């Protein structure tokens, strides 16, 4: 909802001018201290959930981040020379520190540099990009900056390869990229682009003392229709998760490039088959592929990213990290705990700063579980499960100068029926929206709104998840050219209920 006062318009204009200024400073940022102050997202200075979620670990709160951000090291290679000659800034244009400053400006506390690979790119990462990352960490200490890449996964579309923060992180990425990235060899090696090589990569990753994380990017961008999969298929997700369930843990629910409609393009760059409310069809379709994986009891999580290359005001189709999409992790401000939260599903995602906290709990017989966790109930007692949904709207304006409002919240429940014999299964017919809630159904509790609902007589394995929207759409509609700011959604990750 727009605020039409002249003072607010003036402040919004100042913010936009500041954005363009920071977008254009380029390498001069290397000599600057962190200059950027609070944004509307940060102005909600108590955006934490109540303590105790995520196993009750002290100091864990919802921390916003982005694990898919490109820098000038997403460049190009001149393969007429041997070895190939790398040129910065061909695909993405901003220095690593620029992205970090903008991430801070838009309220992120963690982010990750994920540049494209290419022939001999592992050496470029090690010798050129990594030293810049180290400098950026010093320049912008408020943002924890992970090391990794947009992995050119064998036989698949791109994936996040997130490396744990430790003294050997640069060598760890070099080892994995040089051994397994399909584009790294020069001359090209067709043997790198096979499902067998992807399995070999995941086996190597799971065997490392410092385990990385692997998350699929824009998973159905190459799909040609609803359920007509392209580079990424249900079978490949299942096989990868089977091999390394604590490494290969999910996909982007909301891909980047969300500013596409602002420059006449498609949200997410999904030119073959659209996103739905900005979310990939694998996530947005109730009873679709995500629910099929959850219905097997798989710990398979969703995230939301910017995929920032070039800002939409400067010729690209992207928002800055945190400007539109945020992945919130229940964690301490610590590299290890943030990665632990991503690995174990303590995550919710939102667009347009529709909310800044989302606590979902399921309780029965004196036990309680939160997002990413499992609640065990007694089948013999046919117990009820009490569900509490607590969300916090933005206290202020988002990056578009709007005050977004939650119009509806949905509780989605599906059965966990065990591993499917069909590796290509992409539906879960048991998954339903069991309840829809509007403003009359929630009550105010401090800065939060609270919804309570009872699942009666739960006597079989189940999972539940939550989504909400600023729209009146009962289900997210296929996206066209509407402004992404007028079509906002949030999604939780699941809670599992085990009946014993």
Buried (B, 14 or more C-beta within 10 A) or exposed (E): EEEEEEEBEEBBEEBBEBBEEBBEBEEEBBEBEBBBEEBBBBEBEEBBBEEBBBBEBEEBBBBBBBBBBBBBBBBBBEBEEEEBEBEBBEBBBBBBBBBBBBBBBBBBBBBBBBBBBBBBBBBBBBEBBBEBBEBBBEBBEBBBBBBBBBBBBBBBBBBBBBBBBEEEBBEBBBBBBBBBBBBBBBEEEEEBBEBEBBBBBBEBBBEBEBBBBBBBBBBBBBBEEBBEBBBBBBBBBBBBBBBBBEBBBBBBBBBBBBBBBBEEBBBBBBEBBBBBBBBBBBBBBBBBBBBBBBBBBBBBBBBBBBBBBBBBBEEBBBBBBBBBBBBBBBBBBBBEBBBBBBBBBBBBBBBBBBBBBBBBBBBBEEBBBBBBBBBEBBEEEEBBBBBBBBBBBBBBBBBBBBBBEBBBBBBBBBBBBEEBEEBEBBBBEBBBBBBEBEEEBBEEEEBBBBBEBEBEEBEEBBBBBBBBBBBEBEEBBEBEEEEBBEBBBBBBBBBBBBBE
